[in-house]
Amino acid sequence: MHQDLDTTFAALADPTRRAILARLATGEATVNQLAEPFAISQPAISKHLKVLENAGLIVRARDAQRRPARMRPEPLRAAADWIESYRAIWEANFARLDTLLDALKNETAGMAGTDKE
């Protein structure tokens, strides 16, 4: 599982690959269609696609001479689940901190009330 997450996060570390995935979220596309908005060569896009494919984030099919790519959501879902488990831990930590800060605030307010007497 951790190896899969490592591969997923490594693939997502590049902004071009994230942009390619964003485009593929709207539907399948060919290398030429994916290369269109970038100021890089088609072979460079193909290398990015290979990284995404090796990470399992996309699959490529054969359609005559075309090789359209489409996104696979499973690796992203696994990454989101992993991140979500840490979000729950941090929310619990923040809730405890809120409780502590409220207690300190009430204690300080109580002490300020005794100064007036």
N, C-alpha and C positions, 0 to 999 in steps of 0.2 A: 504493500500500500504506500509506504513512504517513498519508494523508488518511483512509483507512478506519480505521486504528488511532486516529487523533485522534477521529473520530466515535464509535468504540466506547468509548474511555475517557471521553469527555465524557458519554456516555449513562450509563455505569456510575458516574460521580462522585456521583450522587444516591442516597441510601439508599432512597428510595421505589421508584425504578426497579430497584435491586438486589433489593429485596423482591418486586417484581412478577415479576422474572425467576426468583427462587427458587420462587415459586408456580407459574409456568408450567413449571418443570422437572418438575413432577409431572403435567402434562397441560394441555390447553387450557382456557381459562376466558373467560367473558364480562366485560364492563366491570363489571357489577354484582357479579359474584363477586370480581373483583379489588379493587373498592372496599371490600368488606365489612370487612376488618380495619383500614382506615385512617380516621382522623378528618378526612378531606378529602372534598370533593365529587366526584361522578361526573365533571363536566367537568374537574376537576383531574387525575383518573386518566386521562381521555381524552387530555389534553395529554402526560402522561408516556408513554402508549402511543404517541402520535405520534412522540415523540423516539426511543423504542425501535424503532419501525417504520422511521423514517428512517435509523437506524444499522444497519438490517438484522438487529437482534437478535430481532425478532419478525415474524410475518406474521399478517395478519387475513383471515379468510375470511367469506363470506356464507353464512348458513344461515337461510333465510327472513328473519325480522326480527332475528335474532341476528348478531353479528359476533364470533365467538370468536377469541381470539388464541392463538397457540402460539409457542413459542420456536424460534429458528433457532440451532443451535450453531456454525455456521461462523465468524462474527465472533469469538466467544469463543475458538474454537480458534486463530485467527490471533493474538489477543492473548496467549494462553497460550504459543504458539510463540515470539513475540517476547520475552516475559519469560523463557522457558526459555533462550534464547540468552545472555541476560545472567547467568543463574544459573550457566551453565557457566564464564563468564569469572570470576565471583566465586569459584567453587569452586577454580579454578586459582590465583587470587591467594591464597586462604586456604591452599592446599596449600604454596605457596612460603613463606608466612609461617610455617607450622608447621615447615618444614624449617629456616628461619633460626632460629626460637626453640629448636629442638632443638639446633642447632649451638652457639648461645650458651649454652644450659644445660650442654652437655657441656664447653664451654670454661671456664665458671665452675666446674664441678665439678672439672675438671683443675687449675685454679689453686688451689682450696681444698685439694686433696691435696698440692700443693707447699708450702703454708704450714705443714703439719704437720711437715715434715722439718727 
